C-alpha cells in the first residue's frame, strides 16, 4: 500500500492520490501544518474545482469496496467509490443502496458530504438515513470513527448525521458503512405528461390515498414545455400491482409504465447538473403552486423538480450571486431553507452552501468548526462571505 | 446541598413555590429512573409550566453555574435522567400540549412532555400516526424519546426517532433559544437536528418538537410463529429480511420470557414449550396483496423450522399477541425484586450465535436471562432478574452485563441500540470508540454547551481522554479527573473545542 501523498521529504504530492487512511490523514495534517487550504475532490464531475486558493486532495485512490454483507444489509466502502461501481458490485447480492443523487457517477464521499439524494428521498429517506457509520479526518488530521455498522445505534453522539450534509466542513470522509436494502421483487416506473397543474393535482391525489411510492416526482422534462409526473413503486408483485391501480384511479392521469431499467430517473439526475448552479430547498404542499410560481419568477430559465414525499424542490440553472441571495432571503421569510449544493466558486464563496437565517445556528456551527478544523484548512464556504 | 439559596429562590419566583420540590421525600421520586442499579437524589426538582418558564429557569441556572438534568417521565433505562445532589432536575411533564397537527403536511408540533402514545391517538382522526413506539409508550414522553433517539418494534420498517424529527426549538444551556431544522426537514446548515436527537440531554432542552406523521395502514396482519430451536428462529429472521419483504415489525421472545408472560396477567397465548416465538407484523393498504405477502412469509417461517404459524387479523386478537411482547418487561419484573433490561445491537446474521453466547454467560454467573427483542434490527434486550439487596448477586449482574456487551462488540455490534449510554454504559464506551472519536464527541458537546452544565458526566467518559492527555505528555485541563459513573458536576468534564484535541 502506498503511504500516500506525503513523500519522505515532506512534500505533499497532490498528483499522486493517496490510497490509505493514514496517508489521507497525513496529507491533511501536513497541509494543515502549512496552513494550506484544501478541497477534497471525487471524480470532479459535481462541483467545479475552481478555487485557486485551495489545493485539491483527491479520493480517487480510495475507491475500494471493502465489504458487502448482504445478510446484514450493510456495505463498507471508501469515499472514492462511484455510485455506478457500487451498484454493479451490489447487484449480484440482491441488494442495493437506495440513494439517487443529482449528477453522474458521483462518488460516495461526494454524495454523503453534500447529503444529497434525489427522487427516492421522498419515499425512502435522504442520504443521511442510509449511513450507519463514517470514518472521517478532521481539518487537524484526526481520524474519527463515527457510528458503527449496525442498523440501530445510540452509543454516543451522532457524529455521522453531523458530518453527512456538512459539505466536508468538519472533516473529509474516508469511508462509510452504508445501510442497504434487499432488492424489491418488483420495481415499476409510471409516467405522465401534461400541464404543471395537472401533474401537481395528480401527485397530491396519489399522496392523499395514503400511498407512499418510493418516488413521486413532478418535474420538467428536458427540452420540453410540458411537465412530467414520474412515480416509482417497489415491493412484492401483488402490492405493486395494487399500488399501480391506486395511482391510476386516484390521479385520473394516463400513466404509462416504463420498460425497465427506467430512463426517467437518470435523466432527472443529469438534468440537475445541466446548468452551473444547483440548489435544493424544503417545500410545503399547501401552497406548492404559488411556491413554484415564485421560483419561476425569481430564478428564471432553470429547471426544477419537486419531490412530493419529502417535500423538497431541486432547481438547476444559471443565476448570479444577487439573485440567489435575494431568493434565499425571500424563502427564509416563509420558513423554507435553501441549500446551495453546487455553484462556481465565486458564487459559492459569497452565497455559501447555507444562509444564516436562524439565530444561533451559525454560532453552534462555528464552534463545531473551531473544534474540528480550527485553522479552516477545509476550504468549504458553509455560510457566505 | 450546594445549589445556592439565591438560585432556588429565583427559580421559585419564575415557576411558583409549589413547582419546586426540595423536601427529601419529594426528591426520592426523582432519585431513580428505569435503571434499577443507580440511585441519586438531585438538589431540587423544578417543574416549569410552559416554554417561557423553561427558558427563564435555564437562564437562572446558567447564571448561577448550576448543572441541570432535563427529565421526562423517568422511564429511561440507562440512568440518563438522574441528577446528583449538586444538580437540579428540570422535569418537563407539565409541558404536555400537542400544539398543532397538520394533516396536509403530515406534521405535528408538540411540547416535550407529551406522552408518546397520545400523539398517535390525537393524529388518528386524520388517519395518521407517529411511528416510533417504545415499549414504554404509554408513559414515556416525546422529549425523552428525542434525548434517547428512542426506537420500538415498528422502527424496523419505519425508522427510529431521528428519522421522524424535522425541527426542534431548543434552549441552549446558556439560555439562548435556537430553532434547528425546518418543518419540511431541510436544515438551515449542517444537520444539527440529527446531532441533537440522541444527545441524552447534554446539548440543551427541546421545548418545541416538529415530527413527521405517517398514514395509518388500513390492513394489518400479525403472525405468531413458534420454534423449538432458538437458532432456527434466528435464521428465519435473516431469511425474511433478505427476502425483500419488509414487515412492519419482527420481534423475538425466548423461552424464559414466554414462560414469564404466560404465567402473568399479560398471558398472550404463546406456546409455553417453545424455545422462541417470532412475532411478525405486516401492514399495507390492501388486503389481497398483504395476504399474499403473509403467505410467503409463513412459508419462509415453516421452511426454517417453525412448528406452527398463527395469523391474527382481528384487532383484538392482534392486541393480545402484542400484549405479551409489550408487557414482557412487566411480566419479568414479577419474578424478582429487580430487573435489568439490557440493550445491545449485533449484525442480524450473528443473532443465533450471540443468543447462545448470552445464555452461556448467564449460566456462568448463575443468573436467569430472558430475551425479548427487535430481531429484525438485531437489537437485543437480554433481561437479568436479580435482587439489589443482595450485593453479591448485583455484582454478578454487573459482570454478566459487561460480558454480554463485550460479546456483542466482538460480534461487530454496539452497546446500545435505543436505551442510550447515560451513566450505565459509560464504562463500555471505550470498547467501541477510540480516544479521538470520544474527543470529537466532547467537541460537539462543547459547541452546544461550552460551560458543560447540561446533564454533565453522561455519555462520554472523561477518563479515556485524561489518559490520552497524560500519554501525550500534555497538561491536563483542570478538573478532568471526574467522579466517573455517578452523575457529576461540570468540573468533571474537560473543555471540548480545539484545545481538547491536544497538541
Interface residues (C-beta under 8 A of the other chain):
Chain A: X69 X70 X71 X72 X73 X74 X94 X115 X125 X126 X128 X129 X138 X140 X142 X143 X144 X145 X146 X148 X149 X150 X151 X152 X153 X154 X155 X156 X157 X158 X159 X161 X162 X163 X164 X165 X166 X167 X169 X170 X181 X182 X183 X184 X185 X209 X210 X211 X212 X235 X236 X237 X238 X239 X241 X242 X243 X246 X280 X281 X282 X283 X284 X285 X286 X310 X311 X312 X335 X336 X337 X339 X354 X355 X356 X357 X358 X359 X360 X361 X362 X364 X365 X367 X368 X370 X371 X372 X374 X382 X383
Chain B: X104 X105 X127 X148 X149 X151 X155 X159 X160 X162 X163 X172 X176 X177 X178 X179 X180 X182 X183 X184 X185 X186 X187 X188 X189 X190 X191 X192 X194 X195 X197 X198 X199 X202 X214 X215 X216 X217 X218 X238 X241 X242 X243 X244 X245 X246 X284 X285 X286 X288 X289 X290 X292 X293 X296 X345 X346 X347 X348 X349 X374 X377 X378 X379 X412 X413 X414 X415 X416 X417 X418 X419 X420 X421 X425 X428 X429 X432 X433 X434 X436 X437 X438 X439 X440 X441 X443 X444 X445 X446 X447 X448 X450 X459 X460 X496 X497 X498 X500 X501
